[in-house]
C-alpha cells in the first residue's frame, strides 16, 4: 500500500511537470506574424467577413485537432479521422433519405463513431498492432465503405432539422454559428478535462511514462479505449456538421483532414513522443494553420502549391517538435 502511494505521488509530480506545455507566447507571436504578413498582401484578409470564414473553416479541423491532441499526448495517433468524418456524412445522408428522423440519425452515427473507436483501440491494445498501421487500415476501410454505400456519388440532404446543424446562428450572428460555437465548446470542455480532471492526468502519464502509469494503478488499455472513442465521436460529429453545411454527404470529403488536425496539434506544442502538450495551445496552433491556409486562398495560390505549402508547414512543425525533444533530453 505504501509502495502504491509512493508511485501515485511520483505520478502527480510527473503530471505537474509535463502538463503545461508549449510556449504559448511564442505561438501567439507566430499567429500575429502570419496575420500581418497576409494582411499586407491583401487588405481584405484582415476583415470581419474573412475572420468568420477562418472560424468556420476551423470548426471542422478544430474537432479533429482536439481528438488528435489528446491521442498524441496519450502516446497514440489516429489516421482514420478524415475517413470517419466522410463516412458519417454519407451515413447520415442515407439514413435521412430512408426516412429516419434527424435526432435518431445523429445518435446512430455517433454510435458508429464509438464503435470505430472501440475497434481501433481493440487492435492496438489487445492485438498490440501499431496505432499508425491500425488506423491507416481503418482509414482505407471507412473510405471504401463511404464510396460503396453511396455508389461513389454525393447524397443530397433535405431534412431541414438536420441542416440547422450547419446553418443555425445564435442570436442571428454570423460568428456565432452552431459549428463555430460547438468547436469552441469542445476546446473548452476538453481543455478543462486535460488540465483539471483525473482522466486528463492519466492521459499525460500514460503518454509520458506508461510504466509509471501501470505502477500507479492506471489502466493503459482503458485510457486508450476512451481516447479513441472520443476521437470517433468528434470525427462523426464533425462529418455530420460538414454535411449539413454542404447540404450533401460526399464520399470524397475530408481527405487529409487528420493530417490538418495533427499539424495543428504539433504547431500548438503537442509532442509526438507523448506526454507533453496542451489543448489550449493546440487551439492557437489550429488558428496558425487556418490563417495560413486562408491566406493562401486569398492570394489565389494554385491548389497544387497550397498542398506544397501545407506539407512544408507540417515539416516545420515536426522540426520544432524534434528541437523541443532534443532540448528536453539535454535538459
TORKOL-4160 file (C-alpha; in steps of 0.2 Angstrom, whole numbers, padded with zeros to 4 digits, m for minus):
331
<pt num="1" X="0000" Y="0000" Z="0000"/>
<pt num="2" X="0014" Y="0012" Z="0004"/>
<pt num="3" X="0023" Y="0007" Z="m0012"/>
<pt num="4" X="0007" Y="0012" Z="m0022"/>
<pt num="5" X="0005" Y="0028" Z="m0013"/>
<pt num="6" X="0023" Y="0032" Z="m0017"/>
<pt num="7" X="0020" Y="0028" Z="m0035"/>
<pt num="8" X="0005" Y="0039" Z="m0035"/>
<pt num="9" X="0015" Y="0054" Z="m0028"/>
<pt num="10" X="0028" Y="0052" Z="m0041"/>
<pt num="11" X="0014" Y="0052" Z="m0055"/>
<pt num="12" X="0007" Y="0068" Z="m0048"/>
<pt num="13" X="0024" Y="0076" Z="m0048"/>
<pt num="14" X="0026" Y="0070" Z="m0066"/>
<pt num="15" X="0010" Y="0077" Z="m0072"/>
<pt num="16" X="0013" Y="0094" Z="m0064"/>
<pt num="17" X="0030" Y="0094" Z="m0073"/>
<pt num="18" X="0023" Y="0089" Z="m0090"/>
<pt num="19" X="0005" Y="0096" Z="m0091"/>
<pt num="20" X="0009" Y="0113" Z="m0097"/>
<pt num="21" X="0017" Y="0114" Z="m0110"/>
<pt num="22" X="0021" Y="0124" Z="m0125"/>
<pt num="23" X="0027" Y="0142" Z="m0126"/>
<pt num="24" X="0010" Y="0150" Z="m0129"/>
<pt num="25" X="0018" Y="0167" Z="m0130"/>
<pt num="26" X="0028" Y="0162" Z="m0145"/>
<pt num="27" X="0013" Y="0154" Z="m0153"/>
<pt num="28" X="0003" Y="0170" Z="m0152"/>
<pt num="29" X="0018" Y="0180" Z="m0159"/>
<pt num="30" X="0019" Y="0167" Z="m0174"/>
<pt num="31" X="0000" Y="0169" Z="m0176"/>
<pt num="32" X="0001" Y="0188" Z="m0177"/>
<pt num="33" X="0016" Y="0187" Z="m0189"/>
<pt num="34" X="0005" Y="0177" Z="m0201"/>
<pt num="35" X="m0010" Y="0188" Z="m0200"/>
<pt num="36" X="0001" Y="0204" Z="m0203"/>
<pt num="37" X="0010" Y="0196" Z="m0217"/>
<pt num="38" X="m0006" Y="0191" Z="m0227"/>
<pt num="39" X="m0014" Y="0207" Z="m0222"/>
<pt num="40" X="0000" Y="0217" Z="m0230"/>
<pt num="41" X="m0003" Y="0207" Z="m0246"/>
<pt num="42" X="m0022" Y="0208" Z="m0247"/>
<pt num="43" X="m0031" Y="0221" Z="m0237"/>
<pt num="44" X="m0047" Y="0210" Z="m0237"/>
<pt num="45" X="m0038" Y="0197" Z="m0227"/>
<pt num="46" X="m0040" Y="0207" Z="m0210"/>
<pt num="47" X="m0059" Y="0209" Z="m0211"/>
<pt num="48" X="m0074" Y="0204" Z="m0201"/>
<pt num="49" X="m0080" Y="0193" Z="m0215"/>
<pt num="50" X="m0064" Y="0184" Z="m0218"/>
<pt num="51" X="m0062" Y="0181" Z="m0199"/>
<pt num="52" X="m0079" Y="0172" Z="m0199"/>
<pt num="53" X="m0073" Y="0162" Z="m0214"/>
<pt num="54" X="m0057" Y="0157" Z="m0204"/>
<pt num="55" X="m0068" Y="0152" Z="m0189"/>
<pt num="56" X="m0080" Y="0142" Z="m0200"/>
<pt num="57" X="m0066" Y="0133" Z="m0209"/>
<pt num="58" X="m0058" Y="0129" Z="m0192"/>
<pt num="59" X="m0074" Y="0122" Z="m0185"/>
<pt num="60" X="m0071" Y="0105" Z="m0193"/>
<pt num="61" X="m0052" Y="0104" Z="m0191"/>
<pt num="62" X="m0054" Y="0110" Z="m0173"/>
<pt num="63" X="m0064" Y="0095" Z="m0168"/>
<pt num="64" X="m0051" Y="0083" Z="m0176"/>
<pt num="65" X="m0037" Y="0094" Z="m0168"/>
<pt num="66" X="m0044" Y="0091" Z="m0151"/>
<pt num="67" X="m0045" Y="0072" Z="m0153"/>
<pt num="68" X="m0028" Y="0071" Z="m0161"/>
<pt num="69" X="m0020" Y="0081" Z="m0147"/>
<pt num="70" X="m0027" Y="0070" Z="m0134"/>
<pt num="71" X="m0022" Y="0054" Z="m0143"/>
<pt num="72" X="m0004" Y="0061" Z="m0146"/>
<pt num="73" X="m0002" Y="0066" Z="m0128"/>
<pt num="74" X="m0008" Y="0049" Z="m0123"/>
<pt num="75" X="0005" Y="0041" Z="m0135"/>
<pt num="76" X="m0006" Y="0036" Z="m0149"/>
<pt num="77" X="m0012" Y="0043" Z="m0166"/>
<pt num="78" X="m0027" Y="0041" Z="m0177"/>
<pt num="79" X="m0026" Y="0042" Z="m0196"/>
<pt num="80" X="m0044" Y="0037" Z="m0199"/>
<pt num="81" X="m0052" Y="0053" Z="m0193"/>
<pt num="82" X="m0055" Y="0061" Z="m0210"/>
<pt num="83" X="m0062" Y="0045" Z="m0217"/>
<pt num="84" X="m0073" Y="0043" Z="m0202"/>
<pt num="85" X="m0080" Y="0061" Z="m0205"/>
<pt num="86" X="m0084" Y="0057" Z="m0223"/>
<pt num="87" X="m0092" Y="0041" Z="m0219"/>
<pt num="88" X="m0103" Y="0050" Z="m0205"/>
<pt num="89" X="m0108" Y="0062" Z="m0218"/>
<pt num="90" X="m0113" Y="0049" Z="m0231"/>
<pt num="91" X="m0122" Y="0038" Z="m0217"/>
<pt num="92" X="m0132" Y="0052" Z="m0210"/>
<pt num="93" X="m0137" Y="0057" Z="m0228"/>
<pt num="94" X="m0143" Y="0040" Z="m0232"/>
<pt num="95" X="m0152" Y="0037" Z="m0216"/>
<pt num="96" X="m0162" Y="0053" Z="m0218"/>
<pt num="97" X="m0166" Y="0048" Z="m0236"/>
<pt num="98" X="m0173" Y="0032" Z="m0229"/>
<pt num="99" X="m0185" Y="0042" Z="m0218"/>
<pt num="100" X="m0175" Y="0042" Z="m0201"/>
<pt num="101" X="m0178" Y="0057" Z="m0191"/>
<pt num="102" X="m0163" Y="0069" Z="m0188"/>
<pt num="103" X="m0161" Y="0065" Z="m0169"/>
<pt num="104" X="m0161" Y="0046" Z="m0172"/>
<pt num="105" X="m0149" Y="0049" Z="m0187"/>
<pt num="106" X="m0137" Y="0059" Z="m0176"/>
<pt num="107" X="m0137" Y="0047" Z="m0162"/>
<pt num="108" X="m0135" Y="0032" Z="m0174"/>
<pt num="109" X="m0120" Y="0040" Z="m0182"/>
<pt num="110" X="m0112" Y="0045" Z="m0166"/>
<pt num="111" X="m0113" Y="0027" Z="m0160"/>
<pt num="112" X="m0105" Y="0021" Z="m0176"/>
<pt num="113" X="m0091" Y="0033" Z="m0171"/>
<pt num="114" X="m0090" Y="0025" Z="m0154"/>
<pt num="115" X="m0089" Y="0008" Z="m0162"/>
<pt num="116" X="m0075" Y="0013" Z="m0174"/>
<pt num="117" X="m0065" Y="0020" Z="m0159"/>
<pt num="118" X="m0068" Y="0004" Z="m0150"/>
<pt num="119" X="m0062" Y="m0007" Z="m0165"/>
<pt num="120" X="m0046" Y="0004" Z="m0167"/>
<pt num="121" X="m0042" Y="0003" Z="m0148"/>
<pt num="122" X="m0045" Y="m0016" Z="m0148"/>
<pt num="123" X="m0032" Y="m0019" Z="m0162"/>
<pt num="124" X="m0020" Y="m0008" Z="m0154"/>
<pt num="125" X="m0022" Y="m0013" Z="m0135"/>
<pt num="126" X="m0027" Y="m0031" Z="m0137"/>
<pt num="127" X="m0018" Y="m0037" Z="m0153"/>
<pt num="128" X="m0004" Y="m0025" Z="m0150"/>
<pt num="129" X="m0004" Y="m0018" Z="m0168"/>
<pt num="130" X="0004" Y="m0001" Z="m0170"/>
<pt num="131" X="m0008" Y="0013" Z="m0170"/>
<pt num="132" X="m0001" Y="0020" Z="m0186"/>
<pt num="133" X="m0004" Y="0004" Z="m0195"/>
<pt num="134" X="m0021" Y="0000" Z="m0187"/>
<pt num="135" X="m0029" Y="0017" Z="m0191"/>
<pt num="136" X="m0021" Y="0018" Z="m0208"/>
<pt num="137" X="m0030" Y="0002" Z="m0212"/>
<pt num="138" X="m0046" Y="0009" Z="m0204"/>
<pt num="139" X="m0044" Y="0025" Z="m0215"/>
<pt num="140" X="m0045" Y="0014" Z="m0230"/>
<pt num="141" X="m0059" Y="0003" Z="m0224"/>
<pt num="142" X="m0070" Y="0018" Z="m0219"/>
<pt num="143" X="m0067" Y="0027" Z="m0235"/>
<pt num="144" X="m0071" Y="0012" Z="m0245"/>
<pt num="145" X="m0087" Y="0009" Z="m0236"/>
<pt num="146" X="m0092" Y="0028" Z="m0239"/>
<pt num="147" X="m0090" Y="0025" Z="m0258"/>
<pt num="148" X="m0099" Y="0008" Z="m0258"/>
<pt num="149" X="m0114" Y="0014" Z="m0249"/>
<pt num="150" X="m0116" Y="0030" Z="m0259"/>
<pt num="151" X="m0111" Y="0022" Z="m0276"/>
<pt num="152" X="m0097" Y="0035" Z="m0276"/>
<pt num="153" X="m0110" Y="0049" Z="m0278"/>
<pt num="154" X="m0115" Y="0064" Z="m0266"/>
<pt num="155" X="m0131" Y="0061" Z="m0256"/>
<pt num="156" X="m0142" Y="0076" Z="m0255"/>
<pt num="157" X="m0149" Y="0081" Z="m0238"/>
<pt num="158" X="m0167" Y="0089" Z="m0237"/>
<pt num="159" X="m0171" Y="0087" Z="m0219"/>
<pt num="160" X="m0172" Y="0105" Z="m0213"/>
<pt num="161" X="m0169" Y="0100" Z="m0194"/>
<pt num="162" X="m0153" Y="0091" Z="m0198"/>
<pt num="163" X="m0147" Y="0106" Z="m0210"/>
<pt num="164" X="m0149" Y="0118" Z="m0195"/>
<pt num="165" X="m0133" Y="0109" Z="m0188"/>
<pt num="166" X="m0123" Y="0119" Z="m0201"/>
<pt num="167" X="m0133" Y="0135" Z="m0203"/>
<pt num="168" X="m0140" Y="0139" Z="m0186"/>
<pt num="169" X="m0134" Y="0156" Z="m0179"/>
<pt num="170" X="m0136" Y="0160" Z="m0161"/>
<pt num="171" X="m0144" Y="0177" Z="m0159"/>
<pt num="172" X="m0143" Y="0178" Z="m0178"/>
<pt num="173" X="m0124" Y="0182" Z="m0178"/>
<pt num="174" X="m0113" Y="0175" Z="m0191"/>
<pt num="175" X="m0098" Y="0172" Z="m0179"/>
<pt num="176" X="m0110" Y="0163" Z="m0168"/>
<pt num="177" X="m0115" Y="0149" Z="m0180"/>
<pt num="178" X="m0118" Y="0132" Z="m0172"/>
<pt num="179" X="m0102" Y="0124" Z="m0180"/>
<pt num="180" X="m0091" Y="0138" Z="m0173"/>
<pt num="181" X="m0099" Y="0138" Z="m0155"/>
<pt num="182" X="m0098" Y="0119" Z="m0155"/>
<pt num="183" X="m0080" Y="0119" Z="m0159"/>
<pt num="184" X="m0076" Y="0132" Z="m0146"/>
<pt num="185" X="m0086" Y="0122" Z="m0133"/>
<pt num="186" X="m0076" Y="0106" Z="m0137"/>
<pt num="187" X="m0060" Y="0115" Z="m0135"/>
<pt num="188" X="m0066" Y="0122" Z="m0118"/>
<pt num="189" X="m0073" Y="0106" Z="m0111"/>
<pt num="190" X="m0058" Y="0095" Z="m0116"/>
<pt num="191" X="m0046" Y="0109" Z="m0111"/>
<pt num="192" X="m0053" Y="0108" Z="m0094"/>
<pt num="193" X="m0053" Y="0089" Z="m0094"/>
<pt num="194" X="m0035" Y="0088" Z="m0098"/>
<pt num="195" X="m0030" Y="0101" Z="m0086"/>
<pt num="196" X="m0041" Y="0099" Z="m0071"/>
<pt num="197" X="m0048" Y="0081" Z="m0071"/>
<pt num="198" X="m0041" Y="0064" Z="m0066"/>
<pt num="199" X="m0044" Y="0057" Z="m0084"/>
<pt num="200" X="m0033" Y="0071" Z="m0091"/>
<pt num="201" X="m0019" Y="0067" Z="m0079"/>
<pt num="202" X="m0020" Y="0049" Z="m0083"/>
<pt num="203" X="m0018" Y="0053" Z="m0102"/>
<pt num="204" X="m0002" Y="0063" Z="m0098"/>
<pt num="205" X="0005" Y="0049" Z="m0088"/>
<pt num="206" X="0001" Y="0035" Z="m0100"/>
<pt num="207" X="0009" Y="0045" Z="m0114"/>
<pt num="208" X="0024" Y="0051" Z="m0105"/>
<pt num="209" X="0028" Y="0035" Z="m0094"/>
<pt num="210" X="0017" Y="0020" Z="m0097"/>
<pt num="211" X="0027" Y="0010" Z="m0084"/>
<pt num="212" X="0024" Y="0023" Z="m0071"/>
<pt num="213" X="0005" Y="0023" Z="m0076"/>
<pt num="214" X="0004" Y="0005" Z="m0073"/>
<pt num="215" X="0013" Y="0006" Z="m0056"/>
<pt num="216" X="0000" Y="0020" Z="m0051"/>
<pt num="217" X="m0014" Y="0008" Z="m0055"/>
<pt num="218" X="m0019" Y="0017" Z="m0071"/>
<pt num="219" X="m0027" Y="0005" Z="m0084"/>
<pt num="220" X="m0017" Y="0010" Z="m0100"/>
<pt num="221" X="m0030" Y="0000" Z="m0111"/>
<pt num="222" X="m0045" Y="0008" Z="m0103"/>
<pt num="223" X="m0037" Y="0025" Z="m0107"/>
<pt num="224" X="m0034" Y="0020" Z="m0125"/>
<pt num="225" X="m0052" Y="0015" Z="m0127"/>
<pt num="226" X="m0058" Y="0031" Z="m0120"/>
<pt num="227" X="m0046" Y="0042" Z="m0131"/>
<pt num="228" X="m0051" Y="0033" Z="m0147"/>
<pt num="229" X="m0069" Y="0033" Z="m0143"/>
<pt num="230" X="m0068" Y="0052" Z="m0141"/>
<pt num="231" X="m0059" Y="0053" Z="m0157"/>
<pt num="232" X="m0073" Y="0043" Z="m0166"/>
<pt num="233" X="m0087" Y="0054" Z="m0158"/>
<pt num="234" X="m0078" Y="0070" Z="m0163"/>
<pt num="235" X="m0075" Y="0064" Z="m0181"/>
<pt num="236" X="m0093" Y="0058" Z="m0183"/>
<pt num="237" X="m0100" Y="0075" Z="m0176"/>
<pt num="238" X="m0088" Y="0085" Z="m0187"/>
<pt num="239" X="m0093" Y="0074" Z="m0203"/>
<pt num="240" X="m0112" Y="0077" Z="m0199"/>
<pt num="241" X="m0109" Y="0096" Z="m0197"/>
<pt num="242" X="m0100" Y="0097" Z="m0213"/>
<pt num="243" X="m0113" Y="0088" Z="m0222"/>
<pt num="244" X="m0126" Y="0099" Z="m0215"/>
<pt num="245" X="m0116" Y="0114" Z="m0221"/>
<pt num="246" X="m0114" Y="0107" Z="m0238"/>
<pt num="247" X="m0132" Y="0101" Z="m0239"/>
<pt num="248" X="m0125" Y="0084" Z="m0245"/>
<pt num="249" X="m0114" Y="0070" Z="m0240"/>
<pt num="250" X="m0099" Y="0067" Z="m0250"/>
<pt num="251" X="m0088" Y="0051" Z="m0250"/>
<pt num="252" X="m0073" Y="0061" Z="m0256"/>
<pt num="253" X="m0075" Y="0074" Z="m0242"/>
<pt num="254" X="m0062" Y="0077" Z="m0228"/>
<pt num="255" X="m0047" Y="0069" Z="m0237"/>
<pt num="256" X="m0031" Y="0074" Z="m0227"/>
<pt num="257" X="m0042" Y="0081" Z="m0213"/>
<pt num="258" X="m0032" Y="0070" Z="m0200"/>
<pt num="259" X="m0016" Y="0077" Z="m0206"/>
<pt num="260" X="m0023" Y="0095" Z="m0203"/>
<pt num="261" X="m0028" Y="0090" Z="m0186"/>
<pt num="262" X="m0011" Y="0083" Z="m0182"/>
<pt num="263" X="m0002" Y="0098" Z="m0189"/>
<pt num="264" X="m0012" Y="0110" Z="m0179"/>
<pt num="265" X="m0008" Y="0100" Z="m0163"/>
<pt num="266" X="0010" Y="0099" Z="m0166"/>
<pt num="267" X="0011" Y="0118" Z="m0171"/>
<pt num="268" X="0002" Y="0120" Z="m0154"/>
<pt num="269" X="0016" Y="0111" Z="m0145"/>
<pt num="270" X="0010" Y="0094" Z="m0143"/>
<pt num="271" X="0025" Y="0082" Z="m0143"/>
<pt num="272" X="0024" Y="0067" Z="m0154"/>
<pt num="273" X="0034" Y="0057" Z="m0141"/>
<pt num="274" X="0018" Y="0059" Z="m0130"/>
<pt num="275" X="0015" Y="0066" Z="m0113"/>
<pt num="276" X="0018" Y="0084" Z="m0117"/>
<pt num="277" X="0005" Y="0097" Z="m0124"/>
<pt num="278" X="m0010" Y="0107" Z="m0120"/>
<pt num="279" X="m0027" Y="0108" Z="m0128"/>
<pt num="280" X="m0027" Y="0127" Z="m0126"/>
<pt num="281" X="m0010" Y="0128" Z="m0135"/>
<pt num="282" X="m0017" Y="0117" Z="m0149"/>
<pt num="283" X="m0031" Y="0130" Z="m0151"/>
<pt num="284" X="m0018" Y="0143" Z="m0156"/>
<pt num="285" X="m0009" Y="0130" Z="m0167"/>
<pt num="286" X="m0026" Y="0127" Z="m0176"/>
<pt num="287" X="m0028" Y="0146" Z="m0180"/>
<pt num="288" X="m0010" Y="0147" Z="m0186"/>
<pt num="289" X="m0014" Y="0133" Z="m0198"/>
<pt num="290" X="m0031" Y="0140" Z="m0203"/>
<pt num="291" X="m0024" Y="0158" Z="m0205"/>
<pt num="292" X="m0010" Y="0151" Z="m0216"/>
<pt num="293" X="m0022" Y="0141" Z="m0227"/>
<pt num="294" X="m0034" Y="0155" Z="m0228"/>
<pt num="295" X="m0020" Y="0167" Z="m0233"/>
<pt num="296" X="m0015" Y="0156" Z="m0247"/>
<pt num="297" X="m0033" Y="0155" Z="m0254"/>
<pt num="298" X="m0035" Y="0174" Z="m0253"/>
<pt num="299" X="m0019" Y="0176" Z="m0263"/>
<pt num="300" X="m0026" Y="0164" Z="m0276"/>
<pt num="301" X="m0012" Y="0152" Z="m0274"/>
<pt num="302" X="m0015" Y="0137" Z="m0285"/>
<pt num="303" X="m0021" Y="0121" Z="m0276"/>
<pt num="304" X="m0005" Y="0111" Z="m0280"/>
<pt num="305" X="0006" Y="0124" Z="m0272"/>
<pt num="306" X="m0006" Y="0125" Z="m0257"/>
<pt num="307" X="m0003" Y="0107" Z="m0255"/>
<pt num="308" X="0016" Y="0110" Z="m0256"/>
<pt num="309" X="0015" Y="0124" Z="m0243"/>
<pt num="310" X="0004" Y="0114" Z="m0231"/>
<pt num="311" X="0016" Y="0100" Z="m0232"/>
<pt num="312" X="0031" Y="0112" Z="m0229"/>
<pt num="313" X="0021" Y="0119" Z="m0214"/>
<pt num="314" X="0020" Y="0101" Z="m0207"/>
<pt num="315" X="0038" Y="0098" Z="m0209"/>
<pt num="316" X="0042" Y="0115" Z="m0200"/>
<pt num="317" X="0030" Y="0109" Z="m0186"/>
<pt num="318" X="0039" Y="0092" Z="m0185"/>
<pt num="319" X="0056" Y="0101" Z="m0185"/>
<pt num="320" X="0051" Y="0111" Z="m0170"/>
<pt num="321" X="0044" Y="0095" Z="m0161"/>
<pt num="322" X="0061" Y="0087" Z="m0164"/>
<pt num="323" X="0071" Y="0103" Z="m0157"/>
<pt num="324" X="0059" Y="0103" Z="m0142"/>
<pt num="325" X="0063" Y="0084" Z="m0139"/>
<pt num="326" X="0082" Y="0087" Z="m0140"/>
<pt num="327" X="0081" Y="0102" Z="m0128"/>
<pt num="328" X="0071" Y="0091" Z="m0116"/>
<pt num="329" X="0084" Y="0077" Z="m0117"/>
<pt num="330" X="0099" Y="0089" Z="m0114"/>
<pt num="331" X="0089" Y="0097" Z="m0100"/>
